[in-house]
Amino acid sequence: MAKHFVKGLLIGSLTTLGAVAGSLYAFKKAVIEPQEEFDSKVEDNRRRANRKSHAAHQG
């Protein structure tokens, strides 16, 4: 009886950990990475605009 309980507990724990890890990975792919890409695009555009602004006033 105790052997079945321990086996079930281990399998349930591993399944739960797998589900949590999968959901965290999915959250990272769906939310975190797109936001980081957007931030890098904004930063690139800001740098480009800053260079154009300085170049326009050099002449």
C-alpha beads as a LAMMPS data file, in Angstrom:
LAMMPS data file: protein, C-alpha beads

59 atoms
58 bonds

1 atom types
1 bond types

-500.0 500.0 xlo xhi
-500.0 500.0 ylo yhi
-500.0 500.0 zlo zhi

Masses

1 110.0

Atoms # bond

1 1 1 0.000 0.000 0.000
2 1 1 2.743 2.473 0.936
3 1 1 4.723 1.494 -2.142
4 1 1 1.851 2.504 -4.433
5 1 1 1.430 5.781 -2.561
6 1 1 5.106 6.724 -2.940
7 1 1 5.087 5.762 -6.618
8 1 1 1.959 7.850 -7.236
9 1 1 3.397 10.775 -5.315
10 1 1 6.605 10.723 -7.378
11 1 1 4.764 10.451 -10.683
12 1 1 2.363 13.223 -9.691
13 1 1 5.205 15.473 -8.561
14 1 1 7.137 14.946 -11.787
15 1 1 4.036 15.587 -13.864
16 1 1 3.315 18.793 -11.958
17 1 1 6.903 20.003 -12.338
18 1 1 6.751 19.266 -16.063
19 1 1 3.507 21.190 -16.441
20 1 1 4.913 24.183 -14.549
21 1 1 8.118 24.155 -16.608
22 1 1 6.123 23.950 -19.843
23 1 1 3.862 26.821 -18.881
24 1 1 6.829 29.005 -17.902
25 1 1 8.516 28.242 -21.228
26 1 1 5.330 29.068 -23.131
27 1 1 4.931 32.331 -21.178
28 1 1 8.508 33.299 -21.991
29 1 1 8.000 32.591 -25.713
30 1 1 4.613 34.335 -25.892
31 1 1 5.174 37.379 -23.682
32 1 1 8.785 38.028 -22.693
33 1 1 10.628 37.538 -25.994
34 1 1 8.231 39.650 -28.127
35 1 1 8.545 42.480 -25.584
36 1 1 12.348 42.265 -25.687
37 1 1 12.281 42.358 -29.506
38 1 1 9.989 45.396 -29.435
39 1 1 12.274 47.153 -26.943
40 1 1 15.325 46.500 -29.111
41 1 1 13.521 47.881 -32.186
42 1 1 12.567 51.017 -30.267
43 1 1 16.162 51.413 -29.084
44 1 1 17.496 50.990 -32.642
45 1 1 15.036 53.575 -33.983
46 1 1 15.995 55.988 -31.202
47 1 1 19.693 55.624 -32.045
48 1 1 19.013 56.056 -35.767
49 1 1 16.946 59.194 -35.172
50 1 1 19.633 60.592 -32.883
51 1 1 22.301 60.054 -35.561
52 1 1 20.138 61.723 -38.200
53 1 1 19.490 64.652 -35.896
54 1 1 23.187 65.180 -35.249
55 1 1 24.097 64.734 -38.910
56 1 1 21.550 67.338 -39.969
57 1 1 23.235 69.991 -37.808
58 1 1 26.841 69.282 -38.825
59 1 1 26.838 71.231 -42.068

Bonds

1 1 1 2
2 1 2 3
3 1 3 4
4 1 4 5
5 1 5 6
6 1 6 7
7 1 7 8
8 1 8 9
9 1 9 10
10 1 10 11
11 1 11 12
12 1 12 13
13 1 13 14
14 1 14 15
15 1 15 16
16 1 16 17
17 1 17 18
18 1 18 19
19 1 19 20
20 1 20 21
21 1 21 22
22 1 22 23
23 1 23 24
24 1 24 25
25 1 25 26
26 1 26 27
27 1 27 28
28 1 28 29
29 1 29 30
30 1 30 31
31 1 31 32
32 1 32 33
33 1 33 34
34 1 34 35
35 1 35 36
36 1 36 37
37 1 37 38
38 1 38 39
39 1 39 40
40 1 40 41
41 1 41 42
42 1 42 43
43 1 43 44
44 1 44 45
45 1 45 46
46 1 46 47
47 1 47 48
48 1 48 49
49 1 49 50
50 1 50 51
51 1 51 52
52 1 52 53
53 1 53 54
54 1 54 55
55 1 55 56
56 1 56 57
57 1 57 58
58 1 58 59
